């Protein structure tokens, strides 16, 4: 799939790292002043490759599943409508970058960045839904047992291009903040298989805990309980496990760090 095709599907404005004639000219005429600029360019090209691969795979898998699902329902008109709606939803969901409003009382940090809570931290009355799951490589994870720790929960699909694009930033954040906040990835399996998810994480070098929320999107219990409607989605929990923010769409490195530091200070 060409870069032009990927841009038309995902929105070129959301993904400036996809190569274009204008970007190539700018790169040729510019002289990076620091090594970090060259490293950034390399990371951007790598992400573009992930986007191309992911976009192709996503639409092949989605087409296959739409056809299988469509054959099991009523009239031809219903089948066409379902197919169109699913494809449109995936295209939109994988191209947004917008945070939801913070939950009430979500920001508990002091004005100087210090921590407001001074006594033992107890679970909030409006805490995020609990779950007890078996991760791919890190054993059992019980959310209730981590009260007192802030938590980042990232919902992803292997063949969703923005999911692929943001995971290296999440891994980098885990390496920087992993001692101060729990990271947990949640694979939705309606488009890709469980094994494809495991292989995908290994390929990208993701080392924080992940698990599969198995189901077709209507039976995926964790996804449903967190009201996740698009991918990627990242949920930030305060130390009392109240929801600080739910970020729908790709989150960039700057905003990721900002939200992490906020819940660490909660």
Secondary structure, DSSP 8 states (H G I E B T S, - for coil): --HHHHHHHH-GGG-TTS--HHHHHHHHH---SSHHHHHHHHHHHHHHHHHHHHHHHHHHHHHHHHHHHHTTSS-HHHHHHHHHHHHHHHHHHTT-EEE----TT---B-TTS-BS--S-----TTB----EEE-SSS-EEEGGGGTTSEEEEEEE-TT-HHHHHHHHHHHHHHHHHTTTEEEEEEEE-SSS-HHHHHHHHHHHT--S-EEEE-SSSSS-HHHHHTT--SSSEEEEE-TT-BEEEEEEE---HHHHHHHHHHHHT-
